[in-house]
Amino acid sequence: MPAKKVLKTSTTGPKVRPVPRPFAFHWGGGQIVEEAAIETQYTAPAIQLMEYDEGGYTVRFCYYALDGRFQRSPMMLSKDGIASMRAALRKTPKLRAILRELVD
């Protein structure tokens, strides 16, 4: 039987993307004001707090390719990635508070 492959998260963290940074959709734009991100063997999952210019916010669950390109597929986290994402969220107080509302 082949050995089970274990995906490890990076201890150095993902490539740094500046925050705040702009985003634009056809229905409106604004700034990504907080981002919790990790880097795994194949992708860089991220949870972002996006504030719209017109007011309000959105939480986006997404991921980037390791070369920095945004990917339009759902974010997935392995069990190992959950602990790393939890640590990354400790640096995002607004986003962490919003996510608490999701699970409480």
C-alpha positions in Angstrom: 0.0 0.0 0.0 1.5 3.4 -0.9 2.4 5.9 1.8 -0.2 8.5 2.7 0.8 11.9 1.3 0.7 14.6 3.9 0.3 18.2 2.7 2.2 20.6 4.8 1.6 24.3 5.2 4.5 26.8 4.9 6.1 28.0 8.1 7.2 31.2 6.3 3.8 32.2 5.2 2.4 33.2 1.8 3.8 35.8 -0.5 2.8 39.1 1.0 0.0 41.0 -0.8 -0.4 44.6 0.2 -3.4 45.5 2.4 -5.4 47.6 1.8 -5.6 47.0 -1.9 -8.4 47.7 -4.4 -10.9 45.3 -5.8 -13.6 45.8 -8.5 -16.7 43.9 -9.5 -19.3 44.9 -12.0 -21.6 45.7 -9.1 -19.1 47.8 -7.1 -15.6 48.1 -5.8 -13.7 48.9 -2.7 -10.7 47.8 -0.7 -9.5 44.5 0.7 -8.8 45.8 4.2 -7.8 42.5 6.0 -6.5 39.2 4.7 -5.7 36.0 6.5 -3.6 33.8 4.2 -1.5 30.7 4.3 0.6 28.8 1.7 0.2 25.1 1.2 2.1 22.8 -1.1 -0.2 23.6 -4.1 -2.2 26.8 -3.3 -2.3 29.9 -1.1 -5.8 30.0 0.5 -7.1 33.3 1.8 -10.0 34.8 3.7 -10.5 38.5 3.0 -12.5 41.3 4.5 -13.7 43.5 1.6 -15.1 46.9 2.3 -17.2 48.5 -0.5 -16.8 52.2 -1.5 -20.5 52.6 -1.0 -20.5 51.1 2.5 -20.8 47.6 3.7 -18.5 44.6 3.6 -18.1 41.1 2.2 -16.1 38.2 3.4 -14.5 36.3 0.6 -13.1 32.7 0.9 -10.6 32.3 -2.0 -7.2 31.1 -3.0 -4.3 32.1 -5.1 -1.9 30.0 -7.2 1.6 29.9 -5.7 2.8 32.3 -8.4 0.3 34.9 -7.1 -2.5 34.5 -9.6 -6.1 34.8 -8.2 -8.0 31.5 -8.8 -11.8 31.4 -9.5 -12.4 28.0 -7.8 -13.6 27.4 -4.2 -11.1 27.6 -1.4 -10.4 24.3 0.3 -8.4 23.7 3.5 -6.9 20.4 4.6 -6.9 19.6 8.3 -3.3 20.8 8.5 -4.3 24.1 6.8 -7.0 24.8 9.4 -4.5 25.3 12.2 -2.4 27.5 10.0 -5.4 29.6 8.9 -6.4 30.0 12.6 -2.9 31.5 13.3 -3.2 33.8 10.3 -6.6 35.0 11.5 -5.1 36.2 14.8 -3.6 39.1 12.8 -7.0 40.2 11.4 -9.2 41.5 14.3 -12.2 42.7 12.2 -12.3 39.6 10.1 -12.0 37.3 13.0 -14.9 39.1 14.8 -17.1 38.7 11.7 -16.2 35.0 11.4 -17.1 34.5 15.1 -20.6 35.7 14.2 -20.8 33.0 11.6 -20.2 30.2 14.0 -21.9 31.5 17.2 
